[in-house]
Amino acid sequence: MRLLYRILAFIIAVEVAIQAAVMVWAVAGLYVWVDGGGVLDSAVLQSEEAPPFDEALGFMLHGMNGMMVIPALALILLIVSFFAKVRGGIVRALVLLVLIVLQVFLGLWGHEAAILGLFHGLNAFLIYGGALMAGIRARKPASEPVTGNATQ
């Protein structure tokens, strides 16, 4: 179970990197589209038609990955942490889950108050670092009480 805990923690870290990559891909595509004469206004945002540039897929991937995949992985990590016997593993998994729930809300509320997008980006660093730390710390088994006579 410790190995599963480590794998899940590292997958969460990789997912955060993927989140950054697809968002930058989408924003770069938006810039290229606008630079080529495209106009972004509320009509484009509310349109039921396919996005006017292919890289807009990055926005969709960022949303789906961030609101469904990563929270599910964090919840599974928390469940696994109860069986993995990793020192501090439950606390780390719980902190990650809380940070990820906060991340989802910051992303959703960022559409209402743009300043929250700043905190959304900063919180991503906390999630990334926390997931890496959880995976690294899970390498060593939790110390077990010493039994027997040590003076033999």
C-alpha positions as CSV (number, residue, x, y, z in Angstrom):
1,M,0.0,0.0,0.0
2,R,2.9,2.3,0.6
3,L,3.9,1.9,-3.1
4,L,0.4,2.8,-4.2
5,Y,0.4,5.8,-1.9
6,R,3.7,7.0,-3.5
7,I,2.4,6.4,-7.0
8,L,-0.8,8.4,-6.3
9,A,1.1,11.3,-4.7
10,F,3.5,11.5,-7.7
11,I,0.6,11.2,-10.2
12,I,-1.0,14.2,-8.5
13,A,2.2,16.2,-8.9
14,V,2.4,15.2,-12.6
15,E,-1.3,16.2,-13.0
16,V,-0.5,19.7,-11.6
17,A,2.3,20.0,-14.2
18,I,-0.2,18.9,-16.9
19,Q,-2.6,21.6,-15.6
20,A,0.0,24.3,-16.1
21,A,0.9,23.0,-19.5
22,V,-2.6,22.8,-21.0
23,M,-3.5,26.2,-19.6
24,V,-0.4,27.8,-21.2
25,W,-1.1,26.0,-24.4
26,A,-4.7,27.4,-24.5
27,V,-3.6,31.0,-23.6
28,A,-0.9,30.9,-26.2
29,G,-3.4,29.7,-28.8
30,L,-5.8,32.5,-27.8
31,Y,-3.0,35.0,-28.2
32,V,-2.1,33.7,-31.7
33,W,-5.8,33.7,-32.7
34,V,-6.3,37.3,-31.5
35,D,-3.0,38.4,-33.0
36,G,-4.3,37.0,-36.3
37,G,-7.4,39.2,-36.2
38,G,-9.7,37.1,-34.0
39,V,-11.9,39.0,-31.5
40,L,-12.7,37.7,-28.1
41,D,-15.9,39.0,-26.7
42,S,-18.9,37.7,-24.7
43,A,-20.5,36.4,-27.9
44,V,-17.5,34.1,-28.5
45,L,-17.5,33.0,-24.8
46,Q,-21.2,32.2,-24.8
47,S,-21.3,30.6,-28.3
48,E,-22.5,27.0,-28.6
49,E,-20.3,26.6,-31.6
50,A,-16.8,24.9,-31.6
51,P,-14.1,27.3,-30.3
52,P,-12.5,29.4,-33.0
53,F,-9.0,28.1,-32.3
54,D,-7.9,24.5,-31.7
55,E,-5.9,25.3,-28.6
56,A,-9.1,26.2,-26.7
57,L,-9.2,22.4,-26.0
58,G,-6.6,23.3,-23.3
59,F,-9.2,25.3,-21.3
60,M,-11.6,22.3,-21.4
61,L,-8.8,19.9,-20.4
62,H,-7.7,22.2,-17.5
63,G,-11.3,22.4,-16.2
64,M,-12.1,18.7,-16.4
65,N,-8.7,17.6,-15.0
66,G,-8.9,20.1,-12.2
67,M,-12.5,19.5,-11.2
68,M,-12.7,15.8,-11.6
69,V,-9.5,13.9,-12.0
70,I,-7.2,15.5,-9.5
71,P,-9.9,15.7,-6.7
72,A,-10.7,12.0,-7.3
73,L,-7.0,11.1,-7.1
74,A,-6.7,13.1,-3.8
75,L,-9.7,11.3,-2.3
76,I,-8.2,7.9,-3.3
77,L,-4.9,9.0,-1.8
78,L,-6.6,9.8,1.5
79,I,-8.3,6.4,1.6
80,V,-5.1,4.6,0.8
81,S,-3.2,6.6,3.4
82,F,-5.2,4.8,6.2
83,F,-3.7,1.5,5.1
84,A,-0.3,2.5,3.8
85,K,1.4,2.9,7.2
86,V,3.3,6.0,6.1
87,R,4.4,8.2,8.9
88,G,2.4,11.4,8.6
89,G,0.8,10.0,5.5
90,I,-2.8,10.6,6.6
91,V,-2.1,14.2,7.5
92,R,-0.3,14.9,4.2
93,A,-3.1,13.3,2.2
94,L,-5.7,15.3,4.1
95,V,-3.8,18.6,3.6
96,L,-3.5,17.8,-0.1
97,L,-7.2,17.1,-0.4
98,V,-8.0,20.4,1.4
99,L,-5.6,22.3,-0.9
100,I,-7.2,20.7,-4.0
101,V,-10.7,21.5,-2.8
102,L,-9.6,25.1,-2.3
103,Q,-8.0,25.0,-5.7
104,V,-11.3,24.0,-7.3
105,F,-13.2,26.9,-5.6
106,L,-10.5,29.4,-6.4
107,G,-10.7,28.4,-10.1
108,L,-14.5,28.7,-10.1
109,W,-14.6,31.9,-8.1
110,G,-11.8,33.3,-10.3
111,H,-14.4,33.8,-13.0
112,E,-16.1,36.3,-10.7
113,A,-13.1,38.0,-9.2
114,A,-9.9,37.9,-11.3
115,I,-7.6,38.4,-8.3
116,L,-8.5,34.8,-7.1
117,G,-6.7,33.6,-10.3
118,L,-3.5,34.8,-8.7
119,F,-4.2,32.6,-5.6
120,H,-5.2,29.8,-7.9
121,G,-1.8,29.8,-9.5
122,L,0.1,30.1,-6.1
123,N,-2.0,27.3,-4.6
124,A,-1.0,25.1,-7.5
125,F,2.6,25.4,-6.2
126,L,1.6,24.3,-2.8
127,I,-0.3,21.3,-4.2
128,Y,2.7,20.3,-6.4
129,G,5.2,20.6,-3.6
130,G,2.9,18.8,-1.1
131,A,2.3,15.9,-3.6
132,L,6.0,15.6,-4.2
133,M,6.8,15.7,-0.5
134,A,4.1,13.1,0.2
135,G,5.6,10.7,-2.4
136,I,9.2,11.2,-1.2
137,R,8.3,10.8,2.5
138,A,6.4,7.6,1.7
139,R,9.7,5.9,0.7
140,K,10.6,5.0,4.3
141,P,8.3,2.8,6.3
142,A,6.8,4.1,9.5
143,S,9.0,3.2,12.4
144,E,7.8,0.2,14.3
145,P,8.3,-0.4,18.0
146,V,11.4,-2.4,18.9
147,T,10.7,-5.8,20.4
148,G,13.0,-8.2,22.0
149,N,16.2,-7.8,23.9
150,A,18.7,-5.5,22.3
151,T,21.6,-6.5,24.5
152,Q,22.2,-10.0,23.0
